[in-house]
Amino acid sequence: MADSRGISPIRMDGNVAENWRIWRSRFENYLKATEIRKKTAEVQCAQLLHLIGKKGFKIYKTFDIKEDEKDKLEVLLNKFDAHFLPKENLTYERYLFMMKRQQEGQILEDFITELVEQAQKCKLGDLHDGLIKCMITCGVRNEAIREKLLRNDSLMLEEAIEQTKIIEKSQEQSKQMGSTGEGDSLEVIGQCMLACKKNNKKYNIDFYIVQSDTSAILGLNSCLTMNVIKKVDSVSTNANCKDLVKIYKDVFVGIGCLSKPYHIKLKNDAKPVAHPTRRVPLALMPQLKNCLDQLVKQNVIEKVEGAADWVNSLIWQKNLSFGHTCLNELKQVIDFCYLCQKYSNSQAPEPLRSHDLHVLPWSKVACDRHGIPLTLVTDGGPQSTSDIFKKFSKEWEFTHIFSSPTYAKSNGMAERNVQTAKNIDERKDIYLALLIYRNMPISGNYSPSQVLMSRKLRSIVPTNEIEFQPKVIDVVKYNQFLNNNQQVQERTFDHKCIRELSEIQNGTKVVVQLKPKGNWIPAVIVRKLKYRTYVVKTNNGSEYVRNRIFIKVVPNTKLNPCLLDSKTVKREENENSKKCYIDLSVSNETLDNDVSDNNEGQSDIESSVSDNNNVNHVNPLVIRTGRVVKPPDRLNL
């Protein structure tokens, strides 16, 4: 809206940069119209600060302007340009210009205006008019306009725009002329007012009577009056489903029916199928009969007497909530049962985790003698976990990591090469067999000798001399082959519905398998060493390093030995302990008391052994991998 002072202040909402461009153009035009240009620069600056408004004046107060430049209009305008206009990115502006297309429903004149405005931001120079004309030809939706512009390529920009407007206008006029003769006119022979009812509300609607055998229809105004339809100017995403069901209750109540009978069309080669009848339990027969009778009354199904070509099976769904409750209760019992946990199955494998690929050869090895590796991977044997080896790895500056004990899969590449070496025929020359193996392509058509020494080795196998010439392998191609091979292995392995086991916090009560497929014994998580590897502490105080696959989280409560039904349970303390039997012919209350008095260093069920058994509890010596050191049996003379 126009301001009494001349022009309205600049708008600070929306696209502020575009608002400033428009306001500056209006201000410069205002200076010309009022002949303020003829006045001093001080007056012109004062006019700008007065017309720009209160918010613009506050912005002016933040400018750092030298004293001798305060009354220069060009300096003041440049300061506002730097504040309102973002830094120009010609590449992005030209990209927007090239991507302009006329949208569906957009007026052609608006599309051309947007193109011209965007072209002004692109600094196209001498190509300005030509590129605008080109983008009109490419972006216009009307095929007739595009064909006209392509036919007359010599047209100037103004002529091309004029031609597009003429074609668009002529098409609209032609469409209006053709629409006046469409359809048959209906002769009105009378008029009446009828009462119409919707949602228990009556409306008096005027109807025109025509000579035609057709159904009565409602016009647009009548539909709007009766709220049959509603004009929607905008759509809100805040609508609640329950509110819609409540407002339009009549739409969601009852059984929906088609206005006319629907004829189901079958294929020409369709063959009738008659399913056998299904048995229904006698206890459910009354409920089933009542349900079928109700469906017949609602005209959902129809009773048929005699044989029929098509017979479908009856599906009867029972309430399964009782069964689900029983299963949940049974699962809780199993979770708190010591023997159930002890003899439960091993856990399913986790998703495959491949080693990281390294660009340089021998930067990560299992065990090798070709230079110093960056990373050494071993199975954690005594020879590689000693203090001497730790000192050696520190002095030679390489990182030593070991796989999880009793879990050879985590060091699969080394284990696979060990298997290959074992399969070599020992009856032949072992060194000659290894030489032939080093010349065999095993990874991406490259042999180990080519990967290590960039050449093939001479052996007793006849080979062309050209093959012995040194040639550096294509490292990118080789690593790509290894990466693709790893991805295929991971997809194949993880396809078996394998899931990742959750991470376990320190201090969590667990059960652990000391050896694969062995029994589960209670333990506590001490700390996490690395990915999927933990240190656990058993009830006898021994600590073990185990993979996550051998660790299972148990409920945060003591396992209940009172759930056992047998009167005697065979007990195994360790692999070297003598077998004994525990008398459980006592009450549940006594067992509960015995278990609650156990200290933390003993197993729940093992501590309930009676003193009459005279069993000596000695903590066995267990090495890091879980193997028990068995002392020799000597005669007690």
Disulfide bonds with the S-S distance in Angstrom:
none
